[in-house]
Each structure stands twice: as C-alpha cells, then as structure tokens.
C-alpha cells in the first residue's frame, strides 16, 4: 500500500506531465510505478512547476470525493 505522500506526489507528477489526475481505479502498485518513473523524468526539469496550476484544487476535490464514498460505506449505528 502506498503512502498518502506517494499517492499525492504521483498525482502531482501525472498532473504536470499529462494535465490530469491518476484514475481513481488504479492499484497502488501502478501508482508507485508512476511515481518512480515520473520522478526520474522530472528530475532536473526546473520549469515543471509552471504546469502545476490547478493541481491542489483538483486533488483536494478528489480527496473529498474519496472521503465521502468511504463515509457512505460505514454503517451508521444508532438507537431505535
């Protein structure tokens, strides 16, 4: 299982290179491979930050969607 840091950075790298977040259905192994591959690709590219516009908003929206989905799957216990 990849860490939240690796997941976010892999998404950031994908955003810089392809202009989109990683598909939510990707397994952790593919996310880690993307992180390693794109890290090497972006290493030394000092202009890559130019393409980061909009990433934080898109990633925060994705995190909120994932959280809402997880919360909807949790059983709500209460007293009747």
N, C-alpha and C positions, 0 to 999 in steps of 0.2 A: 504494500500500500504506500503510495507516495504521500509525502508530507504536504500540508497546505501551502508551504512556501514554494515547493517544487511545482505544485499544480498552478499556482498563480503566476510564477515566472514562466512556465511553459506556455501558458495562455498569453502572457505579455510578449514573449518571443514570437508566437504564432501571429499575434496582432501586428507586430512590427513587420513581419515578413509577408503575411498573406492578407492582413487587414480584417481578420475575423478571429473570434474566439474558437478554441478547440471544441469540437462537437461534444455535447454533454454525455453521449453514449460511449465514448472511448474508454477502454480499460486503463487501469493505472500503468500497466507495462508500456502501452503506447504513449502515454503522456510522458513517462520518464525517458523513453527513447527520443521523443520530440524535444524535450528539454536538453538532453545531451547533444543532439545533432544541431539544434538551432543555437545553442550556446557557442559551439565551435564556429558556426557560420557567422555569428555576430561579433565574435571576439575581435577587438581592434577596429571595429566599424564605429567610429566616433560620431557618425551622423545618424545613427539608428534612432536616437531619441526624437528626431523630427517626426517619425511615424507613430509615436505613442499617443497622439491626440485622440481622446475619446475612450482610451482603454479603461481607465479607472471607473468611469461611469458604467461602461458595458459590463465590466467584471463585477461591480457591486450589484448591478441588476441581476446578473446570473446567480450570484451567491444568495440573493434574496429569493429568487425562484426556487433554488435547490432547498433552502431552508423551509419555505412554505410547503414544498412537496413532502419533505421529511416530517414536518409537523402534522400534516394531514394524515400520515400513516400511523401516527401514535394514537393509541387507544385513549379515549377520554374517560376517566373513571369518575364516578360521582355517586351520589346517594339519591335513590328514587323515593 
